[in-house]
Amino acid sequence: MAPKRPPLNALACLLSSSALALCLSASALAQSPAKARPASPAKAPAYSYAQSAAAMAFATDLAERRNLDPAWVRQQIGAAQRIPTVIRLMQPAPSGVPKNWAAYRARFIEPVRLRAGQRFWEANRETLARAETEFGVPASLIVGVIGVETLYGQHTGNFRVIDALTTLAFDFPASHPRAAARTEFFRSELEQFLSLTERTATDPLTYLGSYAGAMGWPQFMPSSWVKYAIDFDADGKVDLFNSQADVIGSVANYFKAFGWQPGMPTHYPVRFDPNQSREDFETLLAPDILPSFGVQSFTAKGAVLEGSALQHPGQLALVELQNAGAPSSYIAGTENFYVVTRYNWSSYYALAVIELGEAVKALVGER
């Protein structure tokens, strides 16, 4: 389960920086005193979590609970560096910025991603078919997720996972409305990550991922890797960086674990009867993406369905997708749409995944 990219060579970076500083010093000395430029202020050294009493206490506790070598755990967490960019990216979004489904969709349903998706599907046709058969999850959904997450492995992240997770575990922005809960989440993910790398005898300092610590083509957090990642190519290891078969099988396994129902649509077209009361409309919107209404109660409150949607056997949700200043778009989301949102708790994300997968499916000529 080797990471996709080799670790940064710290010694090489140090030597490179020293050589550059030496050249700049020589250049400054060659100038006359009157023309010499003022020295730039020294860059502050990176903050290492070996300096954090809270991080070191956590490391000791983790080692005891997980029966790991305390010195090893302290060494790994102590080697993590605080990344200001990670903290900044976790800041709450500015209030008042309107959501825009049309713009969001256009980021993912576009020619580059569609062509990459077509290549991925054609290269993995048999594996996708096997995953669909074994797990009941459509190949189009698997392809859509991988395309939205990392453009089929092209953008898996450049942050050291140990740095990202430790930064968010001990320096999560206090201004975030869920700071306490998110801090606990990232401490749990850091624990899962170190336990995973210890079990698989891999170096935690070599893993690269997103600013939140998500890894590989499907961007699994460590806990998801532990629970849902599988060895779908049967080579004796799970590798979400280099094995496309493991990526495909793991995404399918994830959705099955969250209750995917084979054969059920993810959503239906819907419109709202303009003669119905605003109160009924607000009642339908209140549960957001959680399916809460049977077809009879859904339509009784003014939602207009047609065709097969009228025979849907389960619950539905009226899902609103805002379009900035333009009228919102709406769909009737099923239990399967809600399952897709368990990958990323966003209706915009879920519908982009679904529509990208369907668009790629049309390109490869699948029925």
N, C-alpha and C positions, 0 to 999 in steps of 0.2 A: 504494500500500500504506500508506495513512495510518492511524495508530492510531485506535482507536475513540474515545478521549477526547482533548481538547486538553491540551497541557502545562500544568502549574501555572505561573501567572504569578508569578515570584519577586518582582518589584517590587511587585505588588499585595499579596502577603502581607506584605512588609516594611512597606509603608505602613500596612496594617491593624494590624500589631503595634505600630508606633510610635504610631498614634493611640490605641490602647487604653492603652498605657503612659502617654501624656500625660494621658488622662482620669483614670487611677488616681492619678497624681501630683497633679493638681489637687484631687482629692477628699481626698487625705491632707493637703495643705496647708491645706484649709478647716477641718480639725479643730483643736481646741486641742492643745497639746503633750502634755497629760496623757492625752488620749484617742487620740492618733495610734497607728496600728498599726505594728509593726516591719516594715521593708521585707523582702519575700521575697528569698531568695537568687537571684542572677542565674542563668538557665538556661545550662548549658554550651553553647557553640556547637557546631554539627554538625561532625563530623570529615570533612574532604574528603580524597579519596585523592590530591590534588595534594601532600599532605604526606607521602605514603608513598614512600620510596625504592624499595621493592620493586615497587610499582605503576607507578611512572614508568619503572623499568628494564624491566619487562614491556612497557609501551607502546612503548618504543623498539625492543625486539626484535621485537614483533608487527609494527610498521610496516615494519621491514626485511624480515621474512619474507614479508609479504603485499603488499609494494610499495605501501604506503599512505603518505600524508603524515604524517611523524612529529609535526609540530605539531598536526595534527587529532586524531590518536590520543591524544596526551598531554592535549589539551584535553578530550576526551570522558571519559577515565578520571579525569582530575583533577577533573572536575565531579561525579563520583559521590560520594555520601555514605554513610558507614557507617550501617547501619540495625540497631540492637540487637535489634529485634523479629525480624528475619530470622535473626540468630544464635541467638536463643532458640528459634525454631521448628525449627531444625535440630538441636537437642540430642537425644540418644538418648531414646527412650521409657523411662519408668520401668520397671525390672525388676519382674516379678511381676504386671503388669496382665494379666488373662486376656483373650484374644480372644473375641469374641462375634459369630458369624455372623448370628444372628437380629437382634441390635440393628443391626449394620452394614447388613444388607439393608433394614431398616425405614427407614433414612435416605434411601434412594433409590427404593424401590418404594412410593411414597406419592402421595396424590391430586394435590398441586400439580405434582409432576414428571411424573406421568402425563398430566395435562391439557396441560401445556406441550409434552410430547412428541407428543401427538395433534395439536396445532396445528402443530407443526413439520413433522410427517410430511405432513399434509394440504396445507400450503403448499408443500412441496417434493417432492410425489409423483413428478413426472416426472423430476426430477433424481436422486432416490434410485433410481428404476428404471434410469436410464441408468448410474449408478455400479455398480449390481449387475450389469448386463449387461456393462459394460466390464471390471470388475475381478473379478467373481465373488464379491464380498463381500456378504452379505445386508444389505438396507436396515435390518433390525432391529438388527444389530450397530452400524452407523454411528450410528443414532439413539440406541442405548444409550450409546455412548461420549460423544457430545455432551451427553446428559442428565446423566450422572454427572459429567463434567468441569466443566461450567459452567452447568447448568440452561438449556441452549439459549441461551447467550450472556448470561444475566442476571448471572453472577458470573465475570468474566474476570480480576479482580485489580486492586488499587489501588496496587501498588508500582511505582515506576519500575524498568524492567528493568535499566537501567544500574546503579542502586543495588544491586539484589538480586544481580546477577551479580558485581559488583565486591566487594561485602561478602563473598560466599561464596568468591570467588577468593583473597582475602587475609586474611580473618578467620573462616574456617570453624572451628567449635568444636573445639578440640584434644581435648576429652573424647570425641568421637565415635570409635568403634572403627575407622572407615575414613576418618579425617580426611585422611590424605595423598592417598589415591586420589580422594576427593571434591574436595579442593582442586584437583587437576590437572583433574578433570572440569569444574569451574566456570571455570577459567582457559581451557580449550578452548572452553567455551560463550560466554564473553565475547569471545574472538577471533572465533568464528563470527558473533556478533551484530554486532560492529563491521564486519566484512567485508560482511555482508549489507546493513546500512544504508548503507554507502559505495557498494556496487554499485547500490542502488536509489535513491540520492540522497535518502534520508529522514533525518530528524533523530533520532539515537538517544536523545536526552534526552526525547523525547515519548512513547515506548512505555511502556504500563502492562501489568503482568502479575502473576503469582503471586509469592509470596515466594521461590520458587526460580528465577524468571525465565522461566516458561512463558507462552506468549502465545496470545491469540485464543480463539475458541470451542473449538477442540480442544486447547488448552493444549500446543502444540508448543514444545519447547525450540528454541533457535536452530539447532542441528545438524539436528534433525528438519525444521524449516522448510526448510533448505537442501536436504536430501536428498529429502524426500517431499512437500512442499507443491506443488500444481499449480494452474494457471490453468484451472479447470474451467468457468468461464463465458466463456472466450475473449475477455476484454476487454483482454488485453495485460499484465496484472499479476496477481500472487498476493496475495490479501488475505484473511487469516484472521480479521480483525476485523469486516469489513462484508459480505463476499460469502458467503452461505450455500452457494452452489454450490461455491466454492473449498474451503470447509470440508468439505463432503460428499465431494468428489472426493479431497481430500488424505487424509482418514481412510481411505477405501477403498484408496488407493494405498499407504498405510503398511502396511496389513495384507497386501496382495498382496506387497509387498517382503519381508515377514517370512515368507512361505511359506504364506499361506492357501490351503487346498485346497477349491475349490468343491464343494458337495454333501456334505461330510463334517460330521457333527454335532460339536459342541464337547465333549459329554460324554454319559454314559449313567448311569442309576440303578445303584447297586451296593450290595450288603450283604456282610457277611463271615460265613462259616460259623463258628458258635461252637465247633464241634468241631475246628477247625484250630488249629495251634500258634501261640502268641504270637510265636514266632520268625518264622514265615511272614508274620504280620501286620506285624511290624517291617520285614521285608525289602521288603514292598510299599510301606511308607511311606517308606523310606530315600531314594529319588530325589526325593521331594517332588512338584513339579508337572512334572518332566521325564518324558515318556512313555518307559518303559523295558521294558515287558513286552508280548509278544504275547498274544493271547487265551488260548492254551493254557497258557502259563506263569502268566498272571494268575490264571486259574481254578484251576490246580493248587495255588496257594498259598492258596486259600480265598476268593477274591473270587467272589461269585455274580452272574452276569450273566444277562439274559433277552432274548429276542426278537432284534432286529437287532444288538444289542451283540455277540452271539456270532459274528456274521459280520464284525465290524470288521476291515478289512484291515491296519491299522497297529498302532502301539504304544499302550499305555495307561499311565496313572499313577493310583494310588490317592491321591486328593486329600482331605485331612482339613480340615474347617472346624469349629473349636472353637466351643462355645456356652457359654462361661464355665463354670459349674458343671454344666450339663446335658450329656447325651451329645452327642458330636460328630456332625456330618453328614458324609457321604462321597459323592463322585461318582467315576466313572471318566473321567478327563480324556483327551481325544484330542490328536493333534498340533495341531488347530485351537484347542483350549483353551489350549495352550501359546503359540500365536501371540497370542492375546488378552492373555496376561500380558506380552508384549513391550511393550505400551503402558504398563503399570504392573505391576511384578513382584510381583503379589499375587494369590493365588487368590480372595480375598474380593472384590477389585476386579473381577476377570474375571467371576465369577459374577454379581455385581450388574449389570454392564454387559449381560450376556447376558439376564438375567431382566427388566431394565427394558425392553430392546428388544423382547422377546417380549410383554410386557404391553402396550406401546404398540401393537404390531402387532395384537393382539387388539382393541384399542379402535377402530382405524381399519378393521377388517374385512378386513385383508390375509390372503391364504391362504399 
